[in-house]
Amino acid sequence: MDSSLPRPSPWSLPKQLNTRRLFIASIFAIISILRWDRDLTTPISTTAHFDSSSPSSPALPLATVAYAVSITKCSPKLSARLYDAAVVLKRSIELNSWPLHPDSRYAAKFYAFTLKPADNSDPATVDRCYQVLTLAGFEVVPQDPPLYPQLIKEPEGSVLKMGIGGDGCCGGNELIKLATYKLTDHEMAVHLDLDTLVIHPLDELFNVMHFGSQTGEGKIAREKLGEVMAPTYLNRRLTGNPSKSGNMTATEMLANITVDAYFTKDYNMIIPGKQEQRVGVQGGFLTVRPSLDTYTHLISLVYSGEFYGGFDARTSGWLRSGYGKHIWGSMTIQGLMAYYFDVEQLEHSVELNRCRYNNIADNARVSSFAKNPKFPRCTLLPFVRNATNPRYNFDDKQCRDGRDKCDDTDCQRFPLEKARVLHYTYCKNPWNCNSCEYLETYKEPMCYAMLREWFRVRSTLPGEGNRTTDRVKGDDKGPLAVIRADGEVELTEGNCFKEFYLGYCMEAGKYDPMKQRDLSVPDVVALDSM
């Protein structure tokens, strides 16, 4: 296997540069202290907005994009691995942003939303997640509860007030993600779950939001957008039906678009043939144009109580639009934002190809493996099939999104060089160090490739490179399954803990965590290139 890795940032600096860089780092540290206690009740002022009329100058970014994560509850289990998750995610963004990536013209600024302690104590002293995220280099912005359920109205038939507390993963606290809209000093803001990874620049999205449709760069950006948006979005815009195509090309439809949001959808959570018209948003990736008006509007929707029970995907859910309880998290982010993007802001909110922007290595089709159509079984590998054993003799059926053909969203075989954001929900967290020799479907080799990307990014951090594998257990001549660029699987041999986990997993279930150190001061190597 190709074990070549990007060079870590050099930390052996020429002596004549030390004084200059120490001065720059000190300035940044002072600025960070001055901003320490600020919350998002007022716009956050961090970005120097540069003149975009001279985009040919590589010395300055076109804009600084806000990247945010959020914590709804700081459990001991979360805080134990929070540092590694946050640091690697942040590093992956830095590697694919200005100035570290030569093809990106957008800088990055990092935020973390946490809930303020109920007793109004100082979160810096009592909130372990606040402390860890600060060490990881995020500006932590504690939030009041995003919702006070007792204030939700109860129009006849509404089930929101009684149900939102137990909805989805986190109840009403999931709405903390809406604080991303309050980052109004940034032109664009991206909210990511902590179990995601950025592996290529996102400039193709930002360019559409930054450049007007009549500018030369704006026209080019909109042409490229047609290549990365979800085919279901084009269908919905043209025919009102995400599974039925229309007569206009993507280039024609997007020529004058103003984009205020990008998102992906979770087709694994619906029953094909019954619910594909009303699919929930996948909450792990959201890109928005910050706006206090939008934030206020969304919160007002929740307080209106206009959510009605039912699973019919027709007259249930938000304002009886069909975005109802068949959606996981229907009362919070997954359902609320699906309604908002699809119904209220369809012409300005673009669904992206989920394999490119939120890849979880899932199957685009339903499998005959289980009777439950929501069961996310991937495609059986040809050399694993055994016609005499039903356990290893299942097939793909209809497309989950309702289209007749859906190879373009078959994420389990999607080339990583075309992906932008990976999401480890289906593959499980890298630090779990799950066994890496199992092989049955296309999911496994795809997940191994995705997991390797996470550990590759970790290896680029100061002090994390030049990893030895002397302590790693396992068979050095064991089976390895490698997914090729064409989506097929190649079998070879080697120690999967060394090849996929790069020595950071000693054996199954035994992760070697990072040593926590203060990364809140910007990387002086990156500063020198400004």
LINWO-V758406 format. One line per field, one symbol per residue. ss: DSSP state (H for helix, E for strand, C for the rest). A space follows every 10 residues. Layout:
ss->???
//
This chain:
ss->CCCCCCCCCC CCCCHHHHHH HHHHHHHHHH HHHHCCCCCC CCCCCCCCCC CHHHCCCCCC CCEEEEEEEE CCCCCHHHHH HHHHHHHHHH HHHHHCCCCC CCCCCEEEEE EEEEECCCCC CCHHHHCHHH HHHHHCCCEE EEECCCCCHH HCCCCCCECH HHHHHHCCCC HHHHHHHHHH HHCCCCCCEE EECCCEEECC CCHHHHHHHH CCCCCHHHHH HHHHHHHHEC HHHHHHHHHC CCCCCCCCCH HHHHCCCCCC EEEEECHHHC CCCCCCCCCC EEEEEEEECC CHHHHHHHHH HHHHCCEECC CCCCCCEECC CCCCCCCCCC CCHHHHHHHH HHHHCHHHEE EECHHHHCEC CCCCEEECCC CCCCCCCCCE CHHHCCCCCH HHCCCEEEEC CCCCCCHHHC HHHCCHHHCC EEECCCCCCH HHCCCCCCCC EHHHHHHHHH HHHHHHHHHC CCCCCCCCCC CCCCCCCCEE EEECCCCCEE EEECCHHHHC CCCCEEECCE ECCCCCCCCC CCCHHHHHCC
//
